[in-house]
């Protein structure tokens, strides 16, 4: 997922919410949603957890729009968020 700005390697394991969720193209149907660079920080929860850097040519930590691998953190089936 592409971040809305620069992310450092230290962001691995941290969490962030989605941003620009209403942006996109009505012509192509492609979304322009991004990952916020405002990280949740220790003890807080956000929609996505950063798990690593996406292995694309020319993509590196600290790039203007870093592309990272994420996992959904706040979901209906995540026991840590929705205790029964």
mmCIF file of the N, C-alpha and C atoms, coordinates in Angstrom:
data_MODEL
# 
_entry.id   MODEL 
# 
loop_
_atom_site.group_PDB 
_atom_site.id 
_atom_site.type_symbol 
_atom_site.label_atom_id 
_atom_site.label_alt_id 
_atom_site.label_comp_id 
_atom_site.label_asym_id 
_atom_site.label_entity_id 
_atom_site.label_seq_id 
_atom_site.pdbx_PDB_ins_code 
_atom_site.Cartn_x 
_atom_site.Cartn_y 
_atom_site.Cartn_z 
_atom_site.occupancy 
_atom_site.B_iso_or_equiv 
_atom_site.pdbx_formal_charge 
_atom_site.auth_seq_id 
_atom_site.auth_comp_id 
_atom_site.auth_asym_id 
_atom_site.auth_atom_id 
_atom_site.pdbx_PDB_model_num 
ATOM 1   N N  . UNK A 1 1  ? 0.844   -1.156  0.000   1.00 0.00 ? 1  UNK A N  1 
ATOM 2   C CA . UNK A 1 1  ? 0.000   0.000   0.000   1.00 0.00 ? 1  UNK A CA 1 
ATOM 3   C C  . UNK A 1 1  ? 0.898   1.230   0.000   1.00 0.00 ? 1  UNK A C  1 
ATOM 4   N N  . UNK A 1 2  ? 0.533   2.220   -0.814  1.00 0.00 ? 2  UNK A N  1 
ATOM 5   C CA . UNK A 1 2  ? 1.332   3.437   -0.887  1.00 0.00 ? 2  UNK A CA 1 
ATOM 6   C C  . UNK A 1 2  ? 0.964   4.379   0.250   1.00 0.00 ? 2  UNK A C  1 
ATOM 7   N N  . UNK A 1 3  ? 1.976   4.895   0.909   1.00 0.00 ? 3  UNK A N  1 
ATOM 8   C CA . UNK A 1 3  ? 1.763   5.852   1.994   1.00 0.00 ? 3  UNK A CA 1 
ATOM 9   C C  . UNK A 1 3  ? 1.523   7.244   1.408   1.00 0.00 ? 3  UNK A C  1 
ATOM 10  N N  . UNK A 1 4  ? 0.876   8.082   2.184   1.00 0.00 ? 4  UNK A N  1 
ATOM 11  C CA . UNK A 1 4  ? 0.586   9.451   1.765   1.00 0.00 ? 4  UNK A CA 1 
ATOM 12  C C  . UNK A 1 4  ? 1.832   10.336  1.840   1.00 0.00 ? 4  UNK A C  1 
ATOM 13  N N  . UNK A 1 5  ? 2.939   9.768   2.257   1.00 0.00 ? 5  UNK A N  1 
ATOM 14  C CA . UNK A 1 5  ? 4.197   10.501  2.370   1.00 0.00 ? 5  UNK A CA 1 
ATOM 15  C C  . UNK A 1 5  ? 5.315   9.526   2.675   1.00 0.00 ? 5  UNK A C  1 
ATOM 16  N N  . UNK A 1 6  ? 6.329   10.002  3.334   1.00 0.00 ? 6  UNK A N  1 
ATOM 17  C CA . UNK A 1 6  ? 7.514   9.213   3.633   1.00 0.00 ? 6  UNK A CA 1 
ATOM 18  C C  . UNK A 1 6  ? 7.354   8.406   4.921   1.00 0.00 ? 6  UNK A C  1 
ATOM 19  N N  . UNK A 1 7  ? 7.815   7.156   4.893   1.00 0.00 ? 7  UNK A N  1 
ATOM 20  C CA . UNK A 1 7  ? 7.854   6.317   6.090   1.00 0.00 ? 7  UNK A CA 1 
ATOM 21  C C  . UNK A 1 7  ? 9.274   5.788   6.275   1.00 0.00 ? 7  UNK A C  1 
ATOM 22  N N  . UNK A 1 8  ? 9.703   5.666   7.518   1.00 0.00 ? 8  UNK A N  1 
ATOM 23  C CA . UNK A 1 8  ? 11.038  5.145   7.836   1.00 0.00 ? 8  UNK A CA 1 
ATOM 24  C C  . UNK A 1 8  ? 10.947  3.670   8.192   1.00 0.00 ? 8  UNK A C  1 
ATOM 25  N N  . UNK A 1 9  ? 12.054  2.972   8.163   1.00 0.00 ? 9  UNK A N  1 
ATOM 26  C CA . UNK A 1 9  ? 12.105  1.556   8.519   1.00 0.00 ? 9  UNK A CA 1 
ATOM 27  C C  . UNK A 1 9  ? 11.617  1.320   9.940   1.00 0.00 ? 9  UNK A C  1 
ATOM 28  N N  . UNK A 1 10 ? 11.727  2.319   10.792  1.00 0.00 ? 10 UNK A N  1 
ATOM 29  C CA . UNK A 1 10 ? 11.274  2.192   12.180  1.00 0.00 ? 10 UNK A CA 1 
ATOM 30  C C  . UNK A 1 10 ? 9.752   2.097   12.294  1.00 0.00 ? 10 UNK A C  1 
ATOM 31  N N  . UNK A 1 11 ? 9.029   2.290   11.193  1.00 0.00 ? 11 UNK A N  1 
ATOM 32  C CA . UNK A 1 11 ? 7.570   2.206   11.228  1.00 0.00 ? 11 UNK A CA 1 
ATOM 33  C C  . UNK A 1 11 ? 7.064   0.764   11.176  1.00 0.00 ? 11 UNK A C  1 
ATOM 34  N N  . UNK A 1 12 ? 7.941   -0.200  10.898  1.00 0.00 ? 12 UNK A N  1 
ATOM 35  C CA . UNK A 1 12 ? 7.532   -1.605  10.877  1.00 0.00 ? 12 UNK A CA 1 
ATOM 36  C C  . UNK A 1 12 ? 7.007   -1.992  12.255  1.00 0.00 ? 12 UNK A C  1 
ATOM 37  N N  . UNK A 1 13 ? 5.821   -2.594  12.279  1.00 0.00 ? 13 UNK A N  1 
ATOM 38  C CA . UNK A 1 13 ? 5.178   -2.980  13.531  1.00 0.00 ? 13 UNK A CA 1 
ATOM 39  C C  . UNK A 1 13 ? 4.233   -1.921  14.055  1.00 0.00 ? 13 UNK A C  1 
ATOM 40  N N  . UNK A 1 14 ? 4.350   -0.699  13.564  1.00 0.00 ? 14 UNK A N  1 
ATOM 41  C CA . UNK A 1 14 ? 3.444   0.370   13.983  1.00 0.00 ? 14 UNK A CA 1 
ATOM 42  C C  . UNK A 1 14 ? 2.168   0.294   13.153  1.00 0.00 ? 14 UNK A C  1 
ATOM 43  N N  . UNK A 1 15 ? 1.182   1.061   13.539  1.00 0.00 ? 15 UNK A N  1 
ATOM 44  C CA . UNK A 1 15 ? -0.109  1.026   12.881  1.00 0.00 ? 15 UNK A CA 1 
ATOM 45  C C  . UNK A 1 15 ? -0.500  2.408   12.395  1.00 0.00 ? 15 UNK A C  1 
ATOM 46  N N  . UNK A 1 16 ? -1.337  2.433   11.346  1.00 0.00 ? 16 UNK A N  1 
ATOM 47  C CA . UNK A 1 16 ? -1.800  3.696   10.772  1.00 0.00 ? 16 UNK A CA 1 
ATOM 48  C C  . UNK A 1 16 ? -3.183  3.482   10.163  1.00 0.00 ? 16 UNK A C  1 
ATOM 49  N N  . UNK A 1 17 ? -3.920  4.567   10.045  1.00 0.00 ? 17 UNK A N  1 
ATOM 50  C CA . UNK A 1 17 ? -5.238  4.525   9.423   1.00 0.00 ? 17 UNK A CA 1 
ATOM 51  C C  . UNK A 1 17 ? -5.123  4.828   7.934   1.00 0.00 ? 17 UNK A C  1 
ATOM 52  N N  . UNK A 1 18 ? -6.186  4.548   7.212   1.00 0.00 ? 18 UNK A N  1 
ATOM 53  C CA . UNK A 1 18 ? -6.259  4.893   5.800   1.00 0.00 ? 18 UNK A CA 1 
ATOM 54  C C  . UNK A 1 18 ? -6.457  6.393   5.658   1.00 0.00 ? 18 UNK A C  1 
ATOM 55  N N  . UNK A 1 19 ? -6.000  6.951   4.550   1.00 0.00 ? 19 UNK A N  1 
ATOM 56  C CA . UNK A 1 19 ? -6.221  8.365   4.257   1.00 0.00 ? 19 UNK A CA 1 
ATOM 57  C C  . UNK A 1 19 ? -6.621  8.494   2.790   1.00 0.00 ? 19 UNK A C  1 
ATOM 58  N N  . UNK A 1 20 ? -7.159  9.632   2.433   1.00 0.00 ? 20 UNK A N  1 
ATOM 59  C CA . UNK A 1 20 ? -7.628  9.883   1.064   1.00 0.00 ? 20 UNK A CA 1 
ATOM 60  C C  . UNK A 1 20 ? -8.620  8.820   0.599   1.00 0.00 ? 20 UNK A C  1 
ATOM 61  N N  . UNK A 1 21 ? -9.488  8.384   1.485   1.00 0.00 ? 21 UNK A N  1 
ATOM 62  C CA . UNK A 1 21 ? -10.385 7.266   1.177   1.00 0.00 ? 21 UNK A CA 1 
ATOM 63  C C  . UNK A 1 21 ? -11.476 7.610   0.177   1.00 0.00 ? 21 UNK A C  1 
ATOM 64  N N  . UNK A 1 22 ? -11.760 8.876   -0.049  1.00 0.00 ? 22 UNK A N  1 
ATOM 65  C CA . UNK A 1 22 ? -12.787 9.237   -1.022  1.00 0.00 ? 22 UNK A CA 1 
ATOM 66  C C  . UNK A 1 22 ? -12.195 9.651   -2.358  1.00 0.00 ? 22 UNK A C  1 
ATOM 67  N N  . UNK A 1 23 ? -10.874 9.589   -2.476  1.00 0.00 ? 23 UNK A N  1 
ATOM 68  C CA . UNK A 1 23 ? -10.201 9.976   -3.724  1.00 0.00 ? 23 UNK A CA 1 
ATOM 69  C C  . UNK A 1 23 ? -10.160 8.800   -4.694  1.00 0.00 ? 23 UNK A C  1 
ATOM 70  N N  . UNK A 1 24 ? -10.194 9.103   -5.963  1.00 0.00 ? 24 UNK A N  1 
ATOM 71  C CA . UNK A 1 24 ? -10.106 8.065   -6.973  1.00 0.00 ? 24 UNK A CA 1 
ATOM 72  C C  . UNK A 1 24 ? -10.642 8.543   -8.298  1.00 0.00 ? 24 UNK A C  1 
ATOM 73  N N  . UNK A 1 25 ? -10.714 7.639   -9.258  1.00 0.00 ? 25 UNK A N  1 
ATOM 74  C CA . UNK A 1 25 ? -11.171 7.977   -10.597 1.00 0.00 ? 25 UNK A CA 1 
ATOM 75  C C  . UNK A 1 25 ? -12.513 7.316   -10.896 1.00 0.00 ? 25 UNK A C  1 
ATOM 76  N N  . UNK A 1 26 ? -13.496 8.118   -11.267 1.00 0.00 ? 26 UNK A N  1 
ATOM 77  C CA . UNK A 1 26 ? -14.779 7.553   -11.680 1.00 0.00 ? 26 UNK A CA 1 
ATOM 78  C C  . UNK A 1 26 ? -14.687 6.990   -13.092 1.00 0.00 ? 26 UNK A C  1 
ATOM 79  N N  . UNK A 1 27 ? -13.652 7.355   -13.825 1.00 0.00 ? 27 UNK A N  1 
ATOM 80  C CA . UNK A 1 27 ? -13.455 6.844   -15.185 1.00 0.00 ? 27 UNK A CA 1 
ATOM 81  C C  . UNK A 1 27 ? -12.869 5.431   -15.155 1.00 0.00 ? 27 UNK A C  1 
ATOM 82  N N  . UNK A 1 28 ? -11.799 5.239   -14.382 1.00 0.00 ? 28 UNK A N  1 
ATOM 83  C CA . UNK A 1 28 ? -11.123 3.935   -14.346 1.00 0.00 ? 28 UNK A CA 1 
ATOM 84  C C  . UNK A 1 28 ? -11.619 3.042   -13.217 1.00 0.00 ? 28 UNK A C  1 
ATOM 85  N N  . UNK A 1 29 ? -12.227 3.652   -12.189 1.00 0.00 ? 29 UNK A N  1 
ATOM 86  C CA . UNK A 1 29 ? -12.666 2.885   -11.030 1.00 0.00 ? 29 UNK A CA 1 
ATOM 87  C C  . UNK A 1 29 ? -11.547 2.587   -10.057 1.00 0.00 ? 29 UNK A C  1 
ATOM 88  N N  . UNK A 1 30 ? -10.368 3.158   -10.289 1.00 0.00 ? 30 UNK A N  1 
ATOM 89  C CA . UNK A 1 30 ? -9.231  2.913   -9.403  1.00 0.00 ? 30 UNK A CA 1 
ATOM 90  C C  . UNK A 1 30 ? -9.263  3.853   -8.203  1.00 0.00 ? 30 UNK A C  1 
ATOM 91  N N  . UNK A 1 31 ? -8.961  3.310   -7.063  1.00 0.00 ? 31 UNK A N  1 
ATOM 92  C CA . UNK A 1 31 ? -8.921  4.082   -5.830  1.00 0.00 ? 31 UNK A CA 1 
ATOM 93  C C  . UNK A 1 31 ? -7.617  4.859   -5.730  1.00 0.00 ? 31 UNK A C  1 
ATOM 94  N N  . UNK A 1 32 ? -7.644  5.959   -5.000  1.00 0.00 ? 32 UNK A N  1 
ATOM 95  C CA . UNK A 1 32 ? -6.431  6.718   -4.707  1.00 0.00 ? 32 UNK A CA 1 
ATOM 96  C C  . UNK A 1 32 ? -6.197  6.752   -3.195  1.00 0.00 ? 32 UNK A C  1 
ATOM 97  N N  . UNK A 1 33 ? -6.816  5.808   -2.480  1.00 0.00 ? 33 UNK A N  1 
ATOM 98  C CA . UNK A 1 33 ? -6.635  5.731   -1.035  1.00 0.00 ? 33 UNK A CA 1 
ATOM 99  C C  . UNK A 1 33 ? -5.180  5.437   -0.713  1.00 0.00 ? 33 UNK A C  1 
ATOM 100 N N  . UNK A 1 34 ? -4.704  5.994   0.389   1.00 0.00 ? 34 UNK A N  1 
ATOM 101 C CA . UNK A 1 34 ? -3.322  5.813   0.809   1.00 0.00 ? 34 UNK A CA 1 
ATOM 102 C C  . UNK A 1 34 ? -3.274  5.458   2.291   1.00 0.00 ? 34 UNK A C  1 
ATOM 103 N N  . UNK A 1 35 ? -2.098  5.163   2.771   1.00 0.00 ? 35 UNK A N  1 
ATOM 104 C CA . UNK A 1 35 ? -1.873  4.903   4.181   1.00 0.00 ? 35 UNK A CA 1 
ATOM 105 C C  . UNK A 1 35 ? -1.361  6.188   4.827   1.00 0.00 ? 35 UNK A C  1 
ATOM 106 N N  . UNK A 1 36 ? -1.993  6.603   5.898   1.00 0.00 ? 36 UNK A N  1 
ATOM 107 C CA . UNK A 1 36 ? -1.574  7.824   6.584   1.00 0.00 ? 36 UNK A CA 1 
ATOM 108 C C  . UNK A 1 36 ? -0.159  7.665   7.126   1.00 0.00 ? 36 UNK A C  1 
ATOM 109 N N  . UNK A 1 37 ? 0.592   8.742   7.133   1.00 0.00 ? 37 UNK A N  1 
ATOM 110 C CA . UNK A 1 37 ? 1.932   8.711   7.720   1.00 0.00 ? 37 UNK A CA 1 
ATOM 111 C C  . UNK A 1 37 ? 1.907   9.149   9.188   1.00 0.00 ? 37 UNK A C  1 
ATOM 112 N N  . UNK A 1 38 ? 0.709   9.428   9.704   1.00 0.00 ? 38 UNK A N  1 
ATOM 113 C CA . UNK A 1 38 ? 0.550   9.701   11.135  1.00 0.00 ? 38 UNK A CA 1 
ATOM 114 C C  . UNK A 1 38 ? 0.349   8.354   11.826  1.00 0.00 ? 38 UNK A C  1 
ATOM 115 N N  . UNK A 1 39 ? 1.415   7.840   12.419  1.00 0.00 ? 39 UNK A N  1 
ATOM 116 C CA . UNK A 1 39 ? 1.383   6.506   13.007  1.00 0.00 ? 39 UNK A CA 1 
ATOM 117 C C  . UNK A 1 39 ? 0.700   6.531   14.366  1.00 0.00 ? 39 UNK A C  1 
ATOM 118 N N  . UNK A 1 40 ? 0.058   5.420   14.712  1.00 0.00 ? 40 UNK A N  1 
ATOM 119 C CA . UNK A 1 40 ? -0.726  5.330   15.948  1.00 0.00 ? 40 UNK A CA 1 
ATOM 120 C C  . UNK A 1 40 ? 0.144   5.368   17.194  1.00 0.00 ? 40 UNK A C  1 
ATOM 121 N N  . UNK A 1 41 ? 1.328   4.771   17.137  1.00 0.00 ? 41 UNK A N  1 
ATOM 122 C CA . UNK A 1 41 ? 2.219   4.768   18.297  1.00 0.00 ? 41 UNK A CA 1 
ATOM 123 C C  . UNK A 1 41 ? 1.914   3.633   19.258  1.00 0.00 ? 41 UNK A C  1 
ATOM 124 N N  . UNK A 1 42 ? 2.786   3.448   20.210  1.00 0.00 ? 42 UNK A N  1 
ATOM 125 C CA . UNK A 1 42 ? 2.679   2.350   21.166  1.00 0.00 ? 42 UNK A CA 1 
ATOM 126 C C  . UNK A 1 42 ? 1.385   2.415   21.967  1.00 0.00 ? 42 UNK A C  1 
ATOM 127 N N  . UNK A 1 43 ? 0.758   1.268   22.110  1.00 0.00 ? 43 UNK A N  1 
ATOM 128 C CA . UNK A 1 43 ? -0.441  1.165   22.924  1.00 0.00 ? 43 UNK A CA 1 
ATOM 129 C C  . UNK A 1 43 ? -1.716  1.616   22.244  1.00 0.00 ? 43 UNK A C  1 
ATOM 130 N N  . UNK A 1 44 ? -1.622  2.078   21.008  1.00 0.00 ? 44 UNK A N  1 
ATOM 131 C CA . UNK A 1 44 ? -2.800  2.527   20.275  1.00 0.00 ? 44 UNK A CA 1 
ATOM 132 C C  . UNK A 1 44 ? -3.070  1.584   19.114  1.00 0.00 ? 44 UNK A C  1 
ATOM 133 N N  . UNK A 1 45 ? -4.293  1.630   18.600  1.00 0.00 ? 45 UNK A N  1 
ATOM 134 C CA . UNK A 1 45 ? -4.666  0.754   17.502  1.00 0.00 ? 45 UNK A CA 1 
ATOM 135 C C  . UNK A 1 45 ? -5.136  1.584   16.315  1.00 0.00 ? 45 UNK A C  1 
ATOM 136 N N  . UNK A 1 46 ? -4.815  1.126   15.113  1.00 0.00 ? 46 UNK A N  1 
ATOM 137 C CA . UNK A 1 46 ? -5.257  1.779   13.884  1.00 0.00 ? 46 UNK A CA 1 
ATOM 138 C C  . UNK A 1 46 ? -5.686  0.700   12.887  1.00 0.00 ? 46 UNK A C  1 
ATOM 139 N N  . UNK A 1 47 ? -6.168  1.103   11.733  1.00 0.00 ? 47 UNK A N  1 
ATOM 140 C CA . UNK A 1 47 ? -6.752  0.181   10.773  1.00 0.00 ? 47 UNK A CA 1 
ATOM 141 C C  . UNK A 1 47 ? -5.762  -0.810  10.162  1.00 0.00 ? 47 UNK A C  1 
ATOM 142 N N  . UNK A 1 48 ? -4.532  -0.390  9.917   1.00 0.00 ? 48 UNK A N  1 
ATOM 143 C CA . UNK A 1 48 ? -3.536  -1.232  9.252   1.00 0.00 ? 48 UNK A CA 1 
ATOM 144 C C  . UNK A 1 48 ? -2.256  -1.312  10.067  1.00 0.00 ? 48 UNK A C  1 
ATOM 145 N N  . UNK A 1 49 ? -1.576  -2.461  9.990   1.00 0.00 ? 49 UNK A N  1 
ATOM 146 C CA . UNK A 1 49 ? -0.271  -2.629  10.643  1.00 0.00 ? 49 UNK A CA 1 
ATOM 147 C C  . UNK A 1 49 ? 0.785   -2.764  9.546   1.00 0.00 ? 49 UNK A C  1 
ATOM 148 N N  . UNK A 1 50 ? 1.839   -2.002  9.668   1.00 0.00 ? 50 UNK A N  1 
ATOM 149 C CA . UNK A 1 50 ? 2.929   -2.037  8.698   1.00 0.00 ? 50 UNK A CA 1 
ATOM 150 C C  . UNK A 1 50 ? 3.811   -3.244  9.012   1.00 0.00 ? 50 UNK A C  1 
ATOM 151 N N  . UNK A 1 51 ? 4.016   -4.119  8.001   1.00 0.00 ? 51 UNK A N  1 
ATOM 152 C CA . UNK A 1 51 ? 4.806   -5.323  8.231   1.00 0.00 ? 51 UNK A CA 1 
ATOM 153 C C  . UNK A 1 51 ? 6.119   -5.340  7.456   1.00 0.00 ? 51 UNK A C  1 
ATOM 154 N N  . UNK A 1 52 ? 6.306   -4.413  6.521   1.00 0.00 ? 52 UNK A N  1 
ATOM 155 C CA . UNK A 1 52 ? 7.565   -4.377  5.794   1.00 0.00 ? 52 UNK A CA 1 
ATOM 156 C C  . UNK A 1 52 ? 7.503   -3.479  4.576   1.00 0.00 ? 52 UNK A C  1 
ATOM 157 N N  . UNK A 1 53 ? 8.607   -3.408  3.890   1.00 0.00 ? 53 UNK A N  1 
ATOM 158 C CA . UNK A 1 53 ? 8.725   -2.617  2.672   1.00 0.00 ? 53 UNK A CA 1 
ATOM 159 C C  . UNK A 1 53 ? 8.320   -3.480  1.476   1.00 0.00 ? 53 UNK A C  1 
ATOM 160 N N  . UNK A 1 54 ? 7.511   -2.949  0.583   1.00 0.00 ? 54 UNK A N  1 
ATOM 161 C CA . UNK A 1 54 ? 7.128   -3.681  -0.630  1.00 0.00 ? 54 UNK A CA 1 
ATOM 162 C C  . UNK A 1 54 ? 8.330   -3.758  -1.565  1.00 0.00 ? 54 UNK A C  1 
ATOM 163 N N  . UNK A 1 55 ? 8.606   -4.940  -2.129  1.00 0.00 ? 55 UNK A N  1 
ATOM 164 C CA . UNK A 1 55 ? 9.818   -5.132  -2.941  1.00 0.00 ? 55 UNK A CA 1 
ATOM 165 C C  . UNK A 1 55 ? 9.647   -4.689  -4.397  1.00 0.00 ? 55 UNK A C  1 
ATOM 166 N N  . UNK A 1 56 ? 9.499   -3.396  -4.596  1.00 0.00 ? 56 UNK A N  1 
ATOM 167 C CA . UNK A 1 56 ? 9.380   -2.846  -5.949  1.00 0.00 ? 56 UNK A CA 1 
ATOM 168 C C  . UNK A 1 56 ? 10.670  -2.125  -6.317  1.00 0.00 ? 56 UNK A C  1 
ATOM 169 N N  . UNK A 1 57 ? 11.057  -2.187  -7.584  1.00 0.00 ? 57 UNK A N  1 
ATOM 170 C CA . UNK A 1 57 ? 12.261  -1.469  -8.010  1.00 0.00 ? 57 UNK A CA 1 
ATOM 171 C C  . UNK A 1 57 ? 12.144  0.026   -7.692  1.00 0.00 ? 57 UNK A C  1 
ATOM 172 N N  . UNK A 1 58 ? 13.174  0.573   -7.119  1.00 0.00 ? 58 UNK A N  1 
ATOM 173 C CA . UNK A 1 58 ? 13.196  2.001   -6.822  1.00 0.00 ? 58 UNK A CA 1 
ATOM 174 C C  . UNK A 1 58 ? 12.425  2.404   -5.575  1.00 0.00 ? 58 UNK A C  1 
ATOM 175 N N  . UNK A 1 59 ? 11.853  1.438   -4.854  1.00 0.00 ? 59 UNK A N  1 
ATOM 176 C CA . UNK A 1 59 ? 11.119  1.732   -3.622  1.00 0.00 ? 59 UNK A CA 1 
ATOM 177 C C  . UNK A 1 59 ? 12.054  1.542   -2.436  1.00 0.00 ? 59 UNK A C  1 
ATOM 178 N N  . UNK A 1 60 ? 12.135  2.549   -1.574  1.00 0.00 ? 60 UNK A N  1 
ATOM 179 C CA . UNK A 1 60 ? 13.025  2.463   -0.418  1.00 0.00 ? 60 UNK A CA 1 
ATOM 180 C C  . UNK A 1 60 ? 12.414  3.220   0.754   1.00 0.00 ? 60 UNK A C  1 
ATOM 181 N N  . UNK A 1 61 ? 12.830  2.840   1.947   1.00 0.00 ? 61 UNK A N  1 
ATOM 182 C CA . UNK A 1 61 ? 12.394  3.577   3.134   1.00 0.00 ? 61 UNK A CA 1 
ATOM 183 C C  . UNK A 1 61 ? 12.810  5.033   2.979   1.00 0.00 ? 61 UNK A C  1 
ATOM 184 N N  . UNK A 1 62 ? 11.912  5.932   3.341   1.00 0.00 ? 62 UNK A N  1 
ATOM 185 C CA . UNK A 1 62 ? 12.211  7.349   3.263   1.00 0.00 ? 62 UNK A CA 1 
ATOM 186 C C  . UNK A 1 62 ? 11.860  7.988   1.936   1.00 0.00 ? 62 UNK A C  1 
ATOM 187 N N  . UNK A 1 63 ? 11.401  7.182   0.953   1.00 0.00 ? 63 UNK A N  1 
ATOM 188 C CA . UNK A 1 63 ? 10.955  7.753   -0.320  1.00 0.00 ? 63 UNK A CA 1 
ATOM 189 C C  . UNK A 1 63 ? 9.793   8.714   -0.080  1.00 0.00 ? 63 UNK A C  1 
ATOM 190 N N  . UNK A 1 64 ? 9.537   9.577   -1.027  1.00 0.00 ? 64 UNK A N  1 
ATOM 191 C CA . UNK A 1 64 ? 8.462   10.567  -0.892  1.00 0.00 ? 64 UNK A CA 1 
ATOM 192 C C  . UNK A 1 64 ? 7.106   9.903   -0.648  1.00 0.00 ? 64 UNK A C  1 
ATOM 193 N N  . UNK A 1 65 ? 6.847   8.779   -1.301  1.00 0.00 ? 65 UNK A N  1 
ATOM 194 C CA . UNK A 1 65 ? 5.596   8.028   -1.126  1.00 0.00 ? 65 UNK A CA 1 
ATOM 195 C C  . UNK A 1 65 ? 5.945   6.553   -0.995  1.00 0.00 ? 65 UNK A C  1 
ATOM 196 N N  . UNK A 1 66 ? 6.418   6.180   0.173   1.00 0.00 ? 66 UNK A N  1 
ATOM 197 C CA . UNK A 1 66 ? 6.884   4.826   0.437   1.00 0.00 ? 66 UNK A CA 1 
ATOM 198 C C  . UNK A 1 66 ? 5.760   3.808   0.230   1.00 0.00 ? 66 UNK A C  1 
ATOM 199 N N  . UNK A 1 67 ? 6.087   2.691   -0.431  1.00 0.00 ? 67 UNK A N  1 
ATOM 200 C CA . UNK A 1 67 ? 5.116   1.617   -0.618  1.00 0.00 ? 67 UNK A CA 1 
ATOM 201 C C  . UNK A 1 67 ? 5.467   0.506   0.366   1.00 0.00 ? 67 UNK A C  1 
ATOM 202 N N  . UNK A 1 68 ? 4.515   0.148   1.222   1.00 0.00 ? 68 UNK A N  1 
ATOM 203 C CA . UNK A 1 68 ? 4.766   -0.823  2.280   1.00 0.00 ? 68 UNK A CA 1 
ATOM 204 C C  . UNK A 1 68 ? 3.792   -1.995  2.206   1.00 0.00 ? 68 UNK A C  1 
ATOM 205 N N  . UNK A 1 69 ? 4.176   -3.065  2.838   1.00 0.00 ? 69 UNK A N  1 
ATOM 206 C CA . UNK A 1 69 ? 3.273   -4.202  3.030   1.00 0.00 ? 69 UNK A CA 1 
ATOM 207 C C  . UNK A 1 69 ? 2.543   -3.972  4.338   1.00 0.00 ? 69 UNK A C  1 
ATOM 208 N N  . UNK A 1 70 ? 1.238   -4.214  4.321   1.00 0.00 ? 70 UNK A N  1 
ATOM 209 C CA . UNK A 1 70 ? 0.424   -4.013  5.520   1.00 0.00 ? 70 UNK A CA 1 
ATOM 210 C C  . UNK A 1 70 ? -0.476  -5.222  5.737   1.00 0.00 ? 70 UNK A C  1 
ATOM 211 N N  . UNK A 1 71 ? -0.993  -5.328  6.940   1.00 0.00 ? 71 UNK A N  1 
ATOM 212 C CA . UNK A 1 71 ? -2.034  -6.302  7.213   1.00 0.00 ? 71 UNK A CA 1 
ATOM 213 C C  . UNK A 1 71 ? -3.174  -5.556  7.880   1.00 0.00 ? 71 UNK A C  1 
ATOM 214 N N  . UNK A 1 72 ? -4.383  -6.024  7.653   1.00 0.00 ? 72 UNK A N  1 
ATOM 215 C CA . UNK A 1 72 ? -5.541  -5.395  8.272   1.00 0.00 ? 72 UNK A CA 1 
ATOM 216 C C  . UNK A 1 72 ? -5.453  -5.639  9.767   1.00 0.00 ? 72 UNK A C  1 
ATOM 217 N N  . UNK A 1 73 ? -5.541  -4.592  10.545  1.00 0.00 ? 73 UNK A N  1 
ATOM 218 C CA . UNK A 1 73 ? -5.401  -4.691  11.990  1.00 0.00 ? 73 UNK A CA 1 
ATOM 219 C C  . UNK A 1 73 ? -6.750  -4.615  12.695  1.00 0.00 ? 73 UNK A C  1 
ATOM 220 N N  . UNK A 1 74 ? -7.588  -3.710  12.302  1.00 0.00 ? 74 UNK A N  1 
ATOM 221 C CA . UNK A 1 74 ? -8.906  -3.570  12.921  1.00 0.00 ? 74 UNK A CA 1 
ATOM 222 C C  . UNK A 1 74 ? -9.944  -4.193  11.994  1.00 0.00 ? 74 UNK A C  1 
ATOM 223 N N  . UNK A 1 75 ? -10.315 -5.409  12.305  1.00 0.00 ? 75 UNK A N  1 
ATOM 224 C CA . UNK A 1 75 ? -11.318 -6.092  11.499  1.00 0.00 ? 75 UNK A CA 1 
ATOM 225 C C  . UNK A 1 75 ? -12.349 -6.736  12.421  1.00 0.00 ? 75 UNK A C  1 
ATOM 226 N N  . UNK A 1 76 ? -13.388 -7.208  11.839  1.00 0.00 ? 76 UNK A N  1 
ATOM 227 C CA . UNK A 1 76 ? -14.468 -7.832  12.612  1.00 0.00 ? 76 UNK A CA 1 
ATOM 228 C C  . UNK A 1 76 ? -13.977 -9.091  13.331  1.00 0.00 ? 76 UNK A C  1 
ATOM 229 N N  . UNK A 1 77 ? -12.973 -9.765  12.776  1.00 0.00 ? 77 UNK A N  1 
ATOM 230 C CA . UNK A 1 77 ? -12.516 -11.026 13.357  1.00 0.00 ? 77 UNK A CA 1 
ATOM 231 C C  . UNK A 1 77 ? -11.246 -10.889 14.192  1.00 0.00 ? 77 UNK A C  1 
ATOM 232 N N  . UNK A 1 78 ? -10.746 -9.688  14.381  1.00 0.00 ? 78 UNK A N  1 
ATOM 233 C CA . UNK A 1 78 ? -9.542  -9.460  15.175  1.00 0.00 ? 78 UNK A CA 1 
ATOM 234 C C  . UNK A 1 78 ? -9.916  -9.476  16.652  1.00 0.00 ? 78 UNK A C  1 
ATOM 235 N N  . UNK A 1 79 ? -9.536  -10.525 17.354  1.00 0.00 ? 79 UNK A N  1 
ATOM 236 C CA . UNK A 1 79 ? -9.925  -10.693 18.749  1.00 0.00 ? 79 UNK A CA 1 
ATOM 237 C C  . UNK A 1 79 ? -9.366  -9.597  19.654  1.00 0.00 ? 79 UNK A C  1 
ATOM 238 N N  . UNK A 1 80 ? -8.216  -9.032  19.304  1.00 0.00 ? 80 UNK A N  1 
ATOM 239 C CA . UNK A 1 80 ? -7.620  -8.008  20.166  1.00 0.00 ? 80 UNK A CA 1 
ATOM 240 C C  . UNK A 1 80 ? -8.407  -6.705  20.145  1.00 0.00 ? 80 UNK A C  1 
ATOM 241 N N  . UNK A 1 81 ? -9.200  -6.488  19.105  1.00 0.00 ? 81 UNK A N  1 
ATOM 242 C CA . UNK A 1 81 ? -9.980  -5.265  18.993  1.00 0.00 ? 81 UNK A CA 1 
ATOM 243 C C  . UNK A 1 81 ? -11.422 -5.494  19.420  1.00 0.00 ? 81 UNK A C  1 
ATOM 244 N N  . UNK A 1 82 ? -11.981 -6.615  19.009  1.00 0.00 ? 82 UNK A N  1 
ATOM 245 C CA . UNK A 1 82 ? -13.384 -6.916  19.272  1.00 0.00 ? 82 UNK A CA 1 
ATOM 246 C C  . UNK A 1 82 ? -13.525 -8.121  20.191  1.00 0.00 ? 82 UNK A C  1 
ATOM 247 N N  . UNK A 1 83 ? -13.249 -7.929  21.459  1.00 0.00 ? 83 UNK A N  1 
ATOM 248 C CA . UNK A 1 83 ? -13.377 -9.032  22.407  1.00 0.00 ? 83 UNK A CA 1 
ATOM 249 C C  . UNK A 1 83 ? -14.850 -9.413  22.569  1.00 0.00 ? 83 UNK A C  1 
ATOM 250 N N  . UNK A 1 84 ? -15.080 -10.707 22.602  1.00 0.00 ? 84 UNK A N  1 
ATOM 251 C CA . UNK A 1 84 ? -16.460 -11.199 22.728  1.00 0.00 ? 84 UNK A CA 1 
ATOM 252 C C  . UNK A 1 84 ? -16.831 -11.350 24.179  1.00 0.00 ? 84 UNK A C  1 
# 
